């Protein structure tokens, strides 16, 4: 319901620009991939920032923005999908401890690209993709250990920090 209302709000401000992507629900985390115009993405990030300001009673906790990319020629997801991972996915022991945050982000993005390709195949093979979306192969899902690594990584910023950095000037003013 939260995401539906958020996307309706985005469509109200940016009519004609649909939101596509994936909301992957797991037992202790949510992975949210959003594809839309940059103004819609920033609207969503600002909304997540205001949500996080609600404190410990907020709907979502420990939100992190991994990547925001602009001018991508094609979308990965043809529509908006919601999928549930029914069992926890784990990494081989100690894998994320030896990797940098950048390597973990790259691995997450690789898995998401493979997941998008899987969704494309499901959509090509079936009339109702949403019925088959729960059948993802476990190796495509992002392991809980990777999510924990990203939540604790200093390089991944909260939505509030992202908005602050986005709105701040990139170069300090020269006074002389």
C-alpha positions in Angstrom: 0.0 0.0 0.0 2.9 2.4 0.8 4.5 1.9 -2.5 1.2 2.1 -4.4 0.5 5.5 -2.8 4.0 6.7 -3.5 3.9 5.8 -7.1 0.5 7.5 -7.5 2.0 10.6 -5.9 4.9 10.4 -8.4 2.5 10.0 -11.4 0.6 13.1 -10.1 3.7 15.2 -10.2 5.3 13.6 -13.3 2.4 12.5 -15.5 3.3 10.0 -18.2 6.4 8.7 -16.6 5.7 5.2 -15.3 7.6 3.5 -12.5 9.0 0.1 -13.2 11.3 -2.1 -11.1 11.3 -4.7 -8.4 10.4 -4.9 -4.7 12.0 -8.0 -3.3 10.6 -8.9 0.1 12.6 -11.1 2.4 12.2 -12.0 6.0 14.3 -9.2 7.4 15.0 -6.8 4.5 13.5 -5.3 1.3 15.5 -4.6 -1.9 13.9 -1.9 -3.9 14.9 -1.3 -7.5 13.1 1.7 -9.1 13.3 2.7 -12.8 11.8 6.1 -13.7 12.9 9.6 -14.5 15.4 11.3 -12.2 12.8 13.6 -10.7 10.5 10.7 -9.8 13.4 8.8 -8.2 14.4 11.9 -6.2 10.8 12.2 -5.1 10.8 8.6 -3.9 14.2 9.1 -2.1 12.9 12.3 -0.4 9.8 10.3 0.7 11.9 7.5 2.1 14.0 10.2 4.0 10.8 11.6 5.6 9.7 8.1 6.4 13.0 7.4 8.1 12.6 10.6 10.2 9.7 8.9 12.0 12.2 7.0 14.1 11.9 3.5 15.5 8.2 3.3 14.6 8.8 3.9 10.9 7.6 1.4 8.3 11.1 0.9 7.0 14.4 1.0 9.1 18.0 1.3 8.1 17.3 2.5 4.6 20.4 2.8 2.3 20.7 4.2 -1.2 23.1 2.0 -3.2 23.1 3.4 -6.7 21.4 6.2 -8.6 22.1 6.2 -12.3 20.9 8.6 -14.9 20.2 8.4 -18.7 20.0 4.6 -18.8 18.9 3.8 -22.4 16.5 0.9 -21.6 14.8 -0.4 -18.5 15.6 -3.7 -17.0 12.1 -4.4 -15.8 9.2 -4.0 -18.2 6.7 -3.4 -15.3 6.5 -3.2 -11.5 7.0 -6.5 -9.8 6.8 -7.6 -6.2 8.5 -10.9 -5.2 8.9 -12.7 -1.9 12.0 -14.8 -1.1 10.5 -17.6 0.9 13.7 -18.9 2.5 16.7 -17.0 3.7 19.6 -16.9 1.1 23.1 -17.1 2.6 26.6 -16.4 1.2 29.4 -18.9 1.6 31.0 -18.4 5.0 33.0 -15.2 5.4 32.6 -14.1 1.7 31.3 -10.6 2.4 33.8 -10.0 5.3 36.7 -10.1 2.8 35.0 -7.9 0.2 34.9 -4.1 0.1 31.5 -2.3 0.0 32.1 -1.5 -3.7 32.5 -5.2 -4.4 29.4 -6.1 -2.5 27.4 -3.4 -4.4 28.8 -4.8 -7.7 27.7 -8.3 -6.7 24.2 -7.1 -5.7 23.9 -5.3 -9.1 25.0 -8.4 -10.9 22.4 -10.5 -9.2 19.7 -7.9 -9.9 20.7 -7.9 -13.6 20.4 -11.7 -13.7 17.1 -11.4 -11.9 15.8 -8.9 -14.5 16.9 -11.3 -17.3 15.0 -14.1 -15.5 11.9 -11.9 -15.3 12.2 -11.0 -19.0 12.3 -14.8 -19.8 9.3 -15.4 -17.6 7.4 -12.6 -19.3 8.3 -14.0 -22.7 7.2 -17.5 -21.8 4.0 -16.8 -19.8 1.0 -14.5 -20.0 0.9 -13.9 -16.3 4.4 -13.2 -15.0 3.3 -12.3 -11.5 2.1 -15.9 -10.9 5.6 -17.3 -11.7 7.7 -14.5 -10.1 8.0 -16.4 -6.8 9.9 -19.2 -8.5 13.2 -17.3 -8.7 16.3 -19.4 -8.4 18.0 -18.7 -4.9 21.3 -17.7 -6.5 19.6 -14.7 -8.0 18.4 -13.3 -4.7 20.6 -11.1 -2.6 21.8 -12.9 0.5 21.1 -11.4 3.9 24.8 -11.2 4.7 25.3 -8.9 1.7 22.4 -6.7 2.9 23.9 -6.5 6.4 27.3 -5.6 4.9 25.7 -2.8 2.9 23.6 -1.5 5.8 26.8 -1.2 7.9 29.0 0.2 5.1 29.8 3.8 5.4 29.8 4.3 1.6 26.1 3.6 1.4 24.2 6.6 2.5 20.7 7.0 4.0 18.0 8.7 2.0 18.3 11.8 4.2 22.1 12.0 3.6 21.6 11.3 -0.1 19.2 14.3 -0.4 21.5 16.5 1.6 24.5 15.6 -0.7 22.4 16.0 -3.8 21.2 19.4 -2.9 24.5 20.7 -1.7 26.8 22.5 -4.1 29.5 20.3 -5.6 32.1 23.1 -5.4 32.7 25.4 -2.5 32.2 29.1 -3.3 35.4 31.0 -3.8 35.4 34.2 -1.6 38.3 35.9 -3.2 
